[in-house]
Amino acid sequence: MSDDAFDATWITEFAARLGVDPPDEAQRDALLSLAGRGAHGSGDRRNAPLACYLLGLRLGTDGTSPTVAIIDGC
C-alpha cells in the first residue's frame, strides 16, 4: 500500500462496533472533503469532526442516507 492509499481497516471495524455500514469510497471522499471545508474554511480544524457529527445528526433525524450529493451540498 502506498503512503497515499487509504487503509479502511479501522473505520470498517469501528462501523461494525456501531452496527452500521462503513462509508463506501465515494461517501468517504465526500466526508473527507466536508471535514476539509470545516477545518480550512473555518480557520479552526476542530470544526472538521464537529461538522461531520452535525451532518450525521441531521441525516439521522431526517432518516436520510448519506449520499455524496447530500454531503457535498452542505
PyMOL commands that place a pseudoatom at each C-alpha (Angstrom):
pseudoatom trace, name=CA, resn=MET, resi=1, chain=A, elem=C, hetatm=0, pos=[0.000, 0.000, 0.000]
pseudoatom trace, name=CA, resn=SER, resi=2, chain=A, elem=C, hetatm=0, pos=[1.403, 3.412, -0.932]
pseudoatom trace, name=CA, resn=ASP, resi=3, chain=A, elem=C, hetatm=0, pos=[1.604, 6.230, 1.602]
pseudoatom trace, name=CA, resn=ASP, resi=4, chain=A, elem=C, hetatm=0, pos=[-1.435, 7.860, -0.033]
pseudoatom trace, name=CA, resn=ALA, resi=5, chain=A, elem=C, hetatm=0, pos=[-3.603, 4.738, -0.061]
pseudoatom trace, name=CA, resn=PHE, resi=6, chain=A, elem=C, hetatm=0, pos=[-6.414, 4.702, 2.472]
pseudoatom trace, name=CA, resn=ASP, resi=7, chain=A, elem=C, hetatm=0, pos=[-6.462, 1.790, 4.887]
pseudoatom trace, name=CA, resn=ALA, resi=8, chain=A, elem=C, hetatm=0, pos=[-10.153, 1.257, 5.684]
pseudoatom trace, name=CA, resn=THR, resi=9, chain=A, elem=C, hetatm=0, pos=[-9.478, -1.375, 8.356]
pseudoatom trace, name=CA, resn=TRP, resi=10, chain=A, elem=C, hetatm=0, pos=[-10.012, 0.879, 11.383]
pseudoatom trace, name=CA, resn=ILE, resi=11, chain=A, elem=C, hetatm=0, pos=[-13.091, 2.653, 10.069]
pseudoatom trace, name=CA, resn=THR, resi=12, chain=A, elem=C, hetatm=0, pos=[-14.612, -0.654, 8.947]
pseudoatom trace, name=CA, resn=GLU, resi=13, chain=A, elem=C, hetatm=0, pos=[-14.064, -2.152, 12.402]
pseudoatom trace, name=CA, resn=PHE, resi=14, chain=A, elem=C, hetatm=0, pos=[-15.434, 0.982, 14.074]
pseudoatom trace, name=CA, resn=ALA, resi=15, chain=A, elem=C, hetatm=0, pos=[-18.549, 0.860, 11.888]
pseudoatom trace, name=CA, resn=ALA, resi=16, chain=A, elem=C, hetatm=0, pos=[-19.027, -2.796, 12.817]
pseudoatom trace, name=CA, resn=ARG, resi=17, chain=A, elem=C, hetatm=0, pos=[-18.822, -1.920, 16.528]
pseudoatom trace, name=CA, resn=LEU, resi=18, chain=A, elem=C, hetatm=0, pos=[-21.522, 0.700, 15.962]
pseudoatom trace, name=CA, resn=GLY, resi=19, chain=A, elem=C, hetatm=0, pos=[-23.661, -1.726, 13.966]
pseudoatom trace, name=CA, resn=VAL, resi=20, chain=A, elem=C, hetatm=0, pos=[-23.621, 0.409, 10.804]
pseudoatom trace, name=CA, resn=ASP, resi=21, chain=A, elem=C, hetatm=0, pos=[-22.155, 0.074, 7.333]
pseudoatom trace, name=CA, resn=PRO, resi=22, chain=A, elem=C, hetatm=0, pos=[-18.842, 1.824, 6.745]
pseudoatom trace, name=CA, resn=PRO, resi=23, chain=A, elem=C, hetatm=0, pos=[-18.839, 4.591, 4.146]
pseudoatom trace, name=CA, resn=ASP, resi=24, chain=A, elem=C, hetatm=0, pos=[-18.073, 3.477, 0.627]
pseudoatom trace, name=CA, resn=GLU, resi=25, chain=A, elem=C, hetatm=0, pos=[-15.215, 5.157, -1.236]
pseudoatom trace, name=CA, resn=ALA, resi=26, chain=A, elem=C, hetatm=0, pos=[-17.385, 7.939, -2.685]
pseudoatom trace, name=CA, resn=GLN, resi=27, chain=A, elem=C, hetatm=0, pos=[-19.013, 8.674, 0.685]
pseudoatom trace, name=CA, resn=ARG, resi=28, chain=A, elem=C, hetatm=0, pos=[-15.625, 8.621, 2.383]
pseudoatom trace, name=CA, resn=ASP, resi=29, chain=A, elem=C, hetatm=0, pos=[-14.201, 11.092, -0.134]
pseudoatom trace, name=CA, resn=ALA, resi=30, chain=A, elem=C, hetatm=0, pos=[-17.214, 13.393, 0.292]
pseudoatom trace, name=CA, resn=LEU, resi=31, chain=A, elem=C, hetatm=0, pos=[-16.966, 13.244, 4.097]
pseudoatom trace, name=CA, resn=LEU, resi=32, chain=A, elem=C, hetatm=0, pos=[-13.254, 13.986, 3.979]
pseudoatom trace, name=CA, resn=SER, resi=33, chain=A, elem=C, hetatm=0, pos=[-13.989, 16.927, 1.698]
pseudoatom trace, name=CA, resn=LEU, resi=34, chain=A, elem=C, hetatm=0, pos=[-16.601, 18.200, 4.188]
pseudoatom trace, name=CA, resn=ALA, resi=35, chain=A, elem=C, hetatm=0, pos=[-14.087, 17.802, 7.003]
pseudoatom trace, name=CA, resn=GLY, resi=36, chain=A, elem=C, hetatm=0, pos=[-11.537, 19.732, 4.958]
pseudoatom trace, name=CA, resn=ARG, resi=37, chain=A, elem=C, hetatm=0, pos=[-14.011, 22.552, 4.429]
pseudoatom trace, name=CA, resn=GLY, resi=38, chain=A, elem=C, hetatm=0, pos=[-14.760, 22.590, 8.145]
pseudoatom trace, name=CA, resn=ALA, resi=39, chain=A, elem=C, hetatm=0, pos=[-11.084, 22.650, 9.043]
pseudoatom trace, name=CA, resn=HIS, resi=40, chain=A, elem=C, hetatm=0, pos=[-9.723, 25.052, 6.475]
pseudoatom trace, name=CA, resn=GLY, resi=41, chain=A, elem=C, hetatm=0, pos=[-12.753, 27.151, 5.613]
pseudoatom trace, name=CA, resn=SER, resi=42, chain=A, elem=C, hetatm=0, pos=[-13.464, 27.991, 9.245]
pseudoatom trace, name=CA, resn=GLY, resi=43, chain=A, elem=C, hetatm=0, pos=[-9.886, 28.664, 10.258]
pseudoatom trace, name=CA, resn=ASP, resi=44, chain=A, elem=C, hetatm=0, pos=[-10.120, 26.138, 13.091]
pseudoatom trace, name=CA, resn=ARG, resi=45, chain=A, elem=C, hetatm=0, pos=[-9.534, 22.486, 12.285]
pseudoatom trace, name=CA, resn=ARG, resi=46, chain=A, elem=C, hetatm=0, pos=[-11.530, 21.370, 15.320]
pseudoatom trace, name=CA, resn=ASN, resi=47, chain=A, elem=C, hetatm=0, pos=[-14.620, 22.227, 13.296]
pseudoatom trace, name=CA, resn=ALA, resi=48, chain=A, elem=C, hetatm=0, pos=[-13.930, 19.278, 10.958]
pseudoatom trace, name=CA, resn=PRO, resi=49, chain=A, elem=C, hetatm=0, pos=[-15.168, 16.442, 13.197]
pseudoatom trace, name=CA, resn=LEU, resi=50, chain=A, elem=C, hetatm=0, pos=[-17.934, 18.633, 14.551]
pseudoatom trace, name=CA, resn=ALA, resi=51, chain=A, elem=C, hetatm=0, pos=[-19.216, 19.364, 11.033]
pseudoatom trace, name=CA, resn=CYS, resi=52, chain=A, elem=C, hetatm=0, pos=[-19.319, 15.637, 10.258]
pseudoatom trace, name=CA, resn=TYR, resi=53, chain=A, elem=C, hetatm=0, pos=[-21.053, 14.942, 13.570]
pseudoatom trace, name=CA, resn=LEU, resi=54, chain=A, elem=C, hetatm=0, pos=[-23.706, 17.578, 12.877]
pseudoatom trace, name=CA, resn=LEU, resi=55, chain=A, elem=C, hetatm=0, pos=[-24.270, 16.160, 9.388]
pseudoatom trace, name=CA, resn=GLY, resi=56, chain=A, elem=C, hetatm=0, pos=[-24.737, 12.730, 10.957]
pseudoatom trace, name=CA, resn=LEU, resi=57, chain=A, elem=C, hetatm=0, pos=[-27.284, 14.116, 13.413]
pseudoatom trace, name=CA, resn=ARG, resi=58, chain=A, elem=C, hetatm=0, pos=[-29.188, 15.798, 10.600]
pseudoatom trace, name=CA, resn=LEU, resi=59, chain=A, elem=C, hetatm=0, pos=[-29.198, 12.696, 8.419]
pseudoatom trace, name=CA, resn=GLY, resi=60, chain=A, elem=C, hetatm=0, pos=[-30.304, 10.543, 11.354]
pseudoatom trace, name=CA, resn=THR, resi=61, chain=A, elem=C, hetatm=0, pos=[-33.111, 12.934, 12.203]
pseudoatom trace, name=CA, resn=ASP, resi=62, chain=A, elem=C, hetatm=0, pos=[-34.245, 13.097, 8.588]
pseudoatom trace, name=CA, resn=GLY, resi=63, chain=A, elem=C, hetatm=0, pos=[-33.809, 9.352, 8.069]
pseudoatom trace, name=CA, resn=THR, resi=64, chain=A, elem=C, hetatm=0, pos=[-31.732, 10.210, 5.009]
pseudoatom trace, name=CA, resn=SER, resi=65, chain=A, elem=C, hetatm=0, pos=[-28.881, 8.134, 3.628]
pseudoatom trace, name=CA, resn=PRO, resi=66, chain=A, elem=C, hetatm=0, pos=[-25.507, 9.868, 3.459]
pseudoatom trace, name=CA, resn=THR, resi=67, chain=A, elem=C, hetatm=0, pos=[-25.345, 10.191, -0.308]
pseudoatom trace, name=CA, resn=VAL, resi=68, chain=A, elem=C, hetatm=0, pos=[-22.493, 12.051, -1.930]
pseudoatom trace, name=CA, resn=ALA, resi=69, chain=A, elem=C, hetatm=0, pos=[-24.903, 14.699, -3.235]
pseudoatom trace, name=CA, resn=ILE, resi=70, chain=A, elem=C, hetatm=0, pos=[-26.230, 15.411, 0.273]
pseudoatom trace, name=CA, resn=ILE, resi=71, chain=A, elem=C, hetatm=0, pos=[-22.756, 15.532, 1.798]
pseudoatom trace, name=CA, resn=ASP, resi=72, chain=A, elem=C, hetatm=0, pos=[-21.406, 17.748, -0.968]
pseudoatom trace, name=CA, resn=GLY, resi=73, chain=A, elem=C, hetatm=0, pos=[-24.416, 20.050, -0.635]
pseudoatom trace, name=CA, resn=CYS, resi=74, chain=A, elem=C, hetatm=0, pos=[-23.502, 21.013, 2.917]
for i in range(1, 74): cmd.bond("trace and resi %d" % i, "trace and resi %d" % (i + 1))
show_as sticks, trace
zoom trace
